[in-house]
Amino acid sequence: MKKPIRYYTQAAVLVALCIVVRRFMAPQHMGGLNLGGLPIVLAGFTLGPAGGALVGGVSDIVGVLLVPASSHGYSFLFTITAALTGAIPPGVLMLFKKHEQEQWWAIGCAVAVGMLITKVWLVPCFMNLVYGTSVSAEVIRAIMTQAWHIPLYVFLTVPILKAYRTTTRLKEATA
C-alpha cells in the first residue's frame, strides 16, 4: 500500500526535530534532560510501529553523520535501539482495547515498557558490548534517568496526541 505524502512529511519533520533535540540541545553529561526520544515515541504513536522505527533509525544515522561522536564512533546497535524506541510503545498500546488507547495510563504503560526495554535493558547491554562499561552501573544510571523521563514523556505525549488526533479527525471530516 502506498503511503500518503503526509506520512513521509510527518516522518521527515520528526526526524529533523529528533536530530536537533538529540544532537544540538541535549546535555552531554549523564543524567541530564534529554528529550531526543520524544519525537521518536510520537512518531510511533502517530505513524505506527513501522513509522516510529523508521524515524528512530533514520534520525540516529543522519544525526551521527551530521554530528559524529568525537570519541565514541558509531555502532549499529544504538540505531537498532533508536528504532525500537519508536516501535515498542505503539506496539504495546495496540494490546489495549480501542477505547483505552487514548487514556493517559495506557499511553504511560506503553511508554514505560518501551523505555524500560530500550533504555534500561538494551542500551546498558550494548554499552558493555561496544565500550566495555559495567552493565550494572549503566542500568542504575538508566533507572535513575528513566524514573523522571518516563513521566515527563507521558506528560508531554498525552496532550500532543490528543491535539494530533483532533486535527486528524477534523481533516478527515472535511475531506
C-alpha positions in Angstrom: 0.0 0.0 0.0 1.3 3.4 -1.0 1.7 5.8 1.9 0.4 9.4 1.5 2.8 12.3 1.3 1.5 13.5 4.7 3.0 10.3 6.2 6.5 11.0 4.8 6.3 14.7 5.6 5.4 13.9 9.3 8.3 11.4 9.4 10.8 13.9 8.0 9.7 16.6 10.4 10.0 14.3 13.4 13.4 13.0 12.1 14.6 16.7 11.9 13.2 17.5 15.3 14.8 14.4 16.9 18.2 15.3 15.4 18.0 18.9 16.6 16.9 17.9 20.1 19.3 15.0 20.5 22.4 16.3 18.9 22.3 20.1 19.5 20.1 20.7 22.6 20.8 17.7 24.8 23.3 18.0 27.6 26.3 15.6 27.1 26.6 14.6 30.7 25.0 11.6 32.3 21.6 12.0 33.8 20.8 15.3 32.0 17.5 16.1 30.5 17.3 14.6 27.0 14.0 14.8 25.1 15.6 13.2 22.0 13.5 10.1 22.2 10.2 12.1 22.4 9.9 12.7 18.7 10.6 9.0 18.1 7.9 8.0 20.5 5.5 10.5 19.0 6.3 9.1 15.5 5.4 5.6 16.7 2.1 6.7 18.1 1.1 8.8 15.1 2.7 6.8 12.2 2.5 3.3 13.7 5.3 1.0 14.9 7.0 0.9 11.4 6.9 4.7 11.2 8.3 5.0 14.7 11.1 2.6 13.8 11.8 4.5 10.6 12.1 7.8 12.4 14.2 6.3 15.1 16.6 4.6 12.8 16.9 7.4 10.2 17.3 10.1 12.9 20.2 8.1 14.5 22.0 7.5 11.3 21.6 11.1 10.0 22.4 12.5 13.4 25.7 10.6 13.5 26.6 11.7 10.0 25.9 15.4 10.9 27.4 15.4 14.4 29.8 12.4 14.8 30.7 11.5 18.3 34.3 12.5 18.6 35.5 9.8 20.9 32.9 7.0 20.6 32.3 6.2 17.0 29.2 4.6 15.5 27.6 1.3 16.3 24.5 0.0 14.6 23.4 -1.5 17.9 22.3 2.0 19.0 20.5 2.5 15.7 18.5 -0.6 16.5 17.7 0.8 20.0 16.5 4.1 18.4 14.3 2.2 16.0 12.9 0.0 18.8 12.2 3.2 20.8 9.7 4.2 18.1 8.3 0.7 17.5 7.7 -0.7 21.0 5.4 1.9 22.6 2.8 1.8 19.8 3.0 -2.0 19.7 2.3 -2.1 23.4 -0.6 0.4 23.0 -2.2 -1.9 20.4 -2.6 -4.5 23.1 -5.2 -2.2 24.8 -8.8 -2.0 23.8 -9.6 0.8 21.3 -11.4 3.0 23.8 -8.5 2.6 26.3 -5.8 3.7 23.8 -6.4 7.4 24.4 -6.2 7.1 28.2 -3.1 8.6 29.9 -2.4 5.3 31.8 -2.4 3.2 28.7 0.0 5.7 27.0 2.1 5.7 30.1 2.3 2.0 30.2 3.3 1.8 26.6 6.0 4.5 27.1 7.3 2.8 30.2 7.5 -0.6 28.6 9.3 0.8 25.6 11.8 2.9 27.7 12.5 0.1 30.1 13.3 -2.3 27.3 15.4 0.1 25.2 17.0 2.5 27.7 17.2 0.4 30.9 18.0 -3.0 29.3 19.3 -2.8 25.8 21.4 0.4 26.0 23.4 -0.8 29.0 24.0 -4.2 27.4 25.1 -2.6 24.1 27.3 -0.1 26.1 29.0 -3.1 27.6 29.5 -4.8 24.2 30.8 -1.8 22.4 32.6 0.1 25.1 33.2 -2.4 27.9 31.3 -0.4 30.5 29.7 -2.0 33.6 26.2 -3.2 32.8 25.1 -2.8 36.4 26.4 0.8 36.6 24.7 1.6 33.3 21.4 0.0 34.4 21.4 2.0 37.7 22.1 5.2 35.8 19.4 4.4 33.3 16.8 3.6 36.0 17.5 7.0 37.7 17.2 8.8 34.4 14.1 7.0 33.3 12.4 7.5 36.7 11.8 11.0 35.6 12.0 10.8 31.8 9.1 8.4 31.6 6.6 10.6 33.5 7.9 13.6 31.6 7.4 11.8 28.2 3.9 10.8 29.2 3.1 14.3 30.5 4.2 15.8 27.1 2.9 13.0 24.9 -0.8 12.8 26.0 -1.8 16.4 25.1 0.2 16.3 21.9 -1.5 13.0 20.8 -4.9 14.5 21.7 -4.3 17.5 19.6 -3.0 15.4 16.8 -6.0 13.1 16.8 -8.4 16.0 17.0 -6.8 17.7 14.0 -6.6 14.4 12.1 -10.3 13.8 12.7 -11.2 17.3 11.6 -9.3 16.9 8.4 -10.9 13.6 7.7 -14.4 15.0 8.3 -13.9 17.9 6.0 -12.2 15.9 3.2 
